Amino acid sequence: MQTSELIGYLAASFTTCSFVPQALHTFRTRDVSGISLGMYSVFTAGLVLWLIYGVTLAAWPIVASNSITLALAGTILGMKLQYGVRHPGG
């Protein structure tokens, strides 16, 4: 493994792992009140683009980290849509 690839895997691991505590908290509590729908929508779209970019370059650290983070962020976004939508009068 080249040094640049090792750095890529370490960076991907750190950034993906930094997202896990928020995801676990949200999964456990179903509390999405502090989650911004706009931010998570744009963030999730960005992850899809990073994933496509990584696949086109065959940059596996990018593909691996963004696949995992996309699964977590997509789940949180889905929970925000399911549990966080405020209905008029309710």
Backbone hydrogen bonds in HBPLUS format (Angstrom, degrees):
<---DONOR---> <-ACCEPTOR-->    atom                        ^
c    i                          cat <-CA-CA->   ^        H-A-AA   ^      H-
h    n   atom  resd res      DA  || num        DHA   H-A  angle D-A-AA Bond
n    s   type  num  typ     dist DA aas  dist angle  dist       angle   num
A0006-LEU N   A0002-GLN O   2.96 MM   4  6.29 155.4  2.02 152.9 160.2     1
A0007-ILE N   A0003-THR O   2.90 MM   4  6.18 159.5  1.94 153.6 158.9     2
A0008-GLY N   A0004-SER O   2.99 MM   4  6.18 151.6  2.07 138.4 146.4     3
A0009-TYR N   A0005-GLU O   2.93 MM   4  6.25 156.3  1.99 149.1 154.5     4
A0010-LEU N   A0006-LEU O   2.92 MM   4  6.18 158.6  1.97 151.0 157.1     5
A0011-ALA N   A0007-ILE O   2.86 MM   4  6.02 167.2  1.88 154.0 157.6     6
A0012-ALA N   A0008-GLY O   2.89 MM   4  6.00 161.1  1.93 147.1 153.0     7
A0013-SER N   A0009-TYR O   2.88 MM   4  5.99 153.6  1.95 142.1 149.5     8
A0014-PHE N   A0010-LEU O   2.94 MM   4  6.17 163.3  1.96 153.4 157.2     9
A0015-THR N   A0011-ALA O   3.00 MM   4  6.19 173.5  2.00 156.2 157.9    10
A0016-THR N   A0012-ALA O   2.97 MM   4  5.94 159.0  2.01 144.7 151.2    11
A0017-CYS N   A0013-SER O   2.85 MM   4  5.84 161.6  1.88 146.4 152.6    12
A0018-SER N   A0014-PHE O   2.95 MM   4  6.06 143.5  2.09 143.1 152.7    13
A0019-PHE N   A0016-THR O   3.10 MM   3  5.39 145.2  2.22 105.5 115.4    14
A0020-VAL N   A0017-CYS O   3.20 MM   3  5.22 140.4  2.36  99.1 109.7    15
A0023-ALA N   A0019-PHE O   3.22 MM   4  6.46 162.4  2.26 152.3 157.7    16
A0024-LEU N   A0020-VAL O   2.82 MM   4  6.01 168.3  1.83 168.0 170.0    17
A0025-HIS N   A0021-PRO O   2.97 MM   4  6.09 163.2  2.00 147.6 152.4    18
A0026-THR N   A0022-GLN O   2.99 MM   4  6.17 162.1  2.02 149.3 154.2    19
A0027-PHE N   A0023-ALA O   2.86 MM   4  6.08 159.7  1.90 153.3 159.3    20
A0028-ARG N   A0024-LEU O   2.92 MM   4  6.05 162.5  1.95 152.7 157.0    21
A0029-THR N   A0025-HIS O   2.98 MM   4  6.04 167.0  1.99 152.6 156.2    22
A0030-ARG N   A0026-THR O   2.84 MM   4  5.15 145.8  1.96 137.5 145.4    23
A0035-ILE N   A0032-VAL O   3.07 MM   3  5.14 162.0  2.11 108.6 113.6    24
A0040-TYR N   A0036-SER O   2.98 MM   4  6.16 172.4  1.98 155.5 157.7    25
A0041-SER N   A0037-LEU O   2.94 MM   4  5.98 148.8  2.03 144.7 153.4    26
A0042-VAL N   A0038-GLY O   3.06 MM   4  6.25 168.1  2.07 152.4 154.8    27
A0043-PHE N   A0039-MET O   2.80 MM   4  5.90 162.1  1.83 152.6 158.8    28
A0044-THR N   A0040-TYR O   2.92 MM   4  5.84 159.3  1.96 137.9 143.4    29
A0045-ALA N   A0041-SER O   3.07 MM   4  6.26 158.0  2.12 143.4 149.6    30
A0046-GLY N   A0042-VAL O   2.87 MM   4  6.12 154.3  1.94 148.2 155.7    31
A0047-LEU N   A0043-PHE O   2.94 MM   4  6.26 148.9  2.04 145.8 154.3    32
A0048-VAL N   A0044-THR O   3.07 MM   4  6.40 152.1  2.15 147.0 153.9    33
A0049-LEU N   A0045-ALA O   3.10 MM   4  6.45 158.5  2.15 148.2 153.5    34
A0050-TRP N   A0046-GLY O   2.86 MM   4  6.17 156.8  1.91 150.8 157.6    35
A0051-LEU N   A0047-LEU O   2.87 MM   4  6.03 155.2  1.93 147.1 153.9    36
A0052-ILE N   A0048-VAL O   2.97 MM   4  6.27 160.9  2.00 151.1 155.7    37
A0053-TYR N   A0049-LEU O   2.87 MM   4  6.05 161.8  1.90 149.5 155.1    38
A0054-GLY N   A0050-TRP O   2.81 MM   4  6.02 160.7  1.85 149.8 154.9    39
A0055-VAL N   A0051-LEU O   2.96 MM   4  6.21 155.8  2.02 150.0 156.3    40
A0056-THR N   A0052-ILE O   2.95 MM   4  6.20 162.4  1.98 153.3 157.8    41
A0057-LEU N   A0053-TYR O   3.07 MM   4  6.32 142.6  2.21 145.1 155.1    42
A0058-ALA N   A0054-GLY O   2.88 MM   4  5.75 111.5  2.36 133.5 150.7    43
A0059-ALA N   A0054-GLY O   2.84 MM   5  4.86 156.8  1.90 147.2 150.2    44
A0058-ALA N   A0055-VAL O   3.07 MM   3  4.81 145.7  2.19  95.3 105.9    45
A0062-ILE N   A0059-ALA O   3.03 MM   3  5.57 123.9  2.36 113.6 126.4    46
A0063-VAL N   A0059-ALA O   3.06 MM   4  6.36 157.9  2.11 148.3 155.3    47
A0064-ALA N   A0060-TRP O   2.83 MM   4  5.84 172.2  1.84 150.9 153.4    48
A0065-SER N   A0061-PRO O   3.09 MM   4  6.08 169.3  2.10 143.5 146.7    49
A0066-ASN N   A0062-ILE O   3.05 MM   4  5.91 160.4  2.09 142.9 149.2    50
A0067-SER N   A0063-VAL O   2.94 MM   4  5.90 143.7  2.07 143.7 153.0    51
A0068-ILE N   A0064-ALA O   3.20 MM   4  6.43 164.4  2.22 151.4 154.2    52
A0069-THR N   A0065-SER O   2.96 MM   4  6.12 171.5  1.97 152.7 155.6    53
A0070-LEU N   A0066-ASN O   2.84 MM   4  5.64 148.5  1.94 131.7 141.0    54
A0071-ALA N   A0067-SER O   3.05 MM   4  6.25 153.4  2.13 141.5 148.0    55
A0072-LEU N   A0068-ILE O   3.06 MM   4  6.41 160.1  2.11 151.7 156.8    56
A0073-ALA N   A0069-THR O   2.78 MM   4  5.91 174.2  1.78 157.0 159.0    57
A0074-GLY N   A0070-LEU O   2.75 MM   4  5.60 155.6  1.81 142.5 150.5    58
A0075-THR N   A0071-ALA O   3.10 MM   4  6.12 148.9  2.20 135.9 143.6    59
A0076-ILE N   A0072-LEU O   3.01 MM   4  6.30 160.4  2.04 150.5 155.9    60
A0077-LEU N   A0073-ALA O   2.79 MM   4  5.98 159.5  1.83 150.3 156.5    61
A0078-GLY N   A0074-GLY O   2.91 MM   4  6.07 155.9  1.96 140.7 147.5    62
A0079-MET N   A0075-THR O   2.88 MM   4  6.17 152.6  1.95 146.4 154.2    63
A0080-LYS N   A0076-ILE O   2.81 MM   4  6.09 152.4  1.89 149.1 157.1    64
A0081-LEU N   A0077-LEU O   2.94 MM   4  6.24 156.2  2.00 149.4 155.5    65
A0082-GLN N   A0078-GLY O   2.88 MM   4  6.09 149.9  1.97 143.6 152.7    66
A0083-TYR N   A0079-MET O   2.69 MM   4  5.65 172.4  1.69 157.0 159.2    67
A0084-GLY N   A0080-LYS O   2.82 MM   4  4.67 138.6  1.99 122.1 132.9    68
A0090-GLY N   A0087-HIS O   2.94 MM   3  5.35 153.0  2.02 142.2 138.6    69
